[in-house]
Amino acid sequence: MRPLKGMNLTASMARALEHRGAPGLVARVVAELGGLALKIAYERWSDLSNTDEFSAVARQALSEVQAAASTAVGRPGRSE
């Protein structure tokens, strides 16, 4: 995925989330994480050794990004 196209997609996702009532920063963070999951999924799916459908690869990547974000949020030492 080209960087500018990815940036446009992320910005569009953030605007859509805001339109649905998500606060601005929350919408931006969620859109960035969604874009990251999409990038990871595409990289894995396009690997020549991959035999899985894109939807399965995307669901797995999203699950992993969600788990990583949850772990990061739960870390001690963050400012509150």
C-alpha positions in Angstrom: 0.0 0.0 0.0 1.4 3.4 -1.0 1.9 5.8 1.9 -0.3 8.6 0.6 -3.1 6.2 -0.3 -2.8 4.7 3.2 -2.9 8.2 4.8 -6.1 9.1 2.8 -7.7 5.8 3.9 -6.8 6.4 7.5 -8.1 10.0 7.4 -11.4 8.8 5.8 -11.8 6.1 8.5 -11.2 8.7 11.2 -13.8 11.1 9.7 -16.3 8.3 9.4 -15.8 7.4 13.0 -16.2 11.0 14.1 -19.4 11.2 12.0 -20.7 8.3 14.0 -20.0 10.0 17.3 -16.5 8.9 18.3 -14.4 11.7 19.9 -11.7 13.1 17.6 -8.7 11.5 19.2 -10.4 8.2 19.7 -11.4 8.2 16.0 -7.8 8.9 15.0 -6.3 6.2 17.1 -8.8 3.6 16.0 -8.3 4.6 12.4 -4.5 4.4 12.7 -4.7 0.9 14.3 -7.1 -0.2 11.6 -4.7 1.0 9.0 -1.9 -0.8 10.6 -3.9 -4.0 10.7 -4.7 -3.6 7.0 -1.1 -3.0 6.2 0.0 -6.1 8.1 -2.7 -8.2 6.6 -1.8 -7.1 3.0 1.9 -7.9 3.7 1.1 -11.4 4.9 -1.5 -12.1 2.3 0.8 -11.1 -0.6 3.6 -13.3 0.7 4.1 -16.1 -1.9 4.0 -18.8 0.8 0.5 -17.7 2.0 -2.4 -19.9 1.0 -5.1 -18.2 3.2 -7.9 -16.0 1.9 -7.4 -12.3 2.6 -10.4 -12.1 4.9 -8.8 -14.7 7.2 -5.5 -13.0 7.2 -7.1 -9.6 7.9 -9.1 -11.0 10.8 -5.9 -12.5 12.3 -4.0 -9.3 11.8 -6.8 -7.2 13.4 -6.9 -9.6 16.4 -3.2 -9.3 16.9 -3.2 -5.5 16.7 -6.1 -5.3 19.2 -4.2 -7.6 21.6 -1.0 -5.5 21.2 -2.9 -2.3 21.9 -4.6 -3.8 24.9 -1.3 -5.0 26.3 0.3 -1.5 25.7 -2.6 0.2 27.4 -2.4 -2.1 30.4 1.3 -1.4 31.0 2.3 0.1 34.4 4.0 3.5 34.3 1.8 5.2 31.8 0.8 8.8 32.7 -2.8 9.3 33.9 
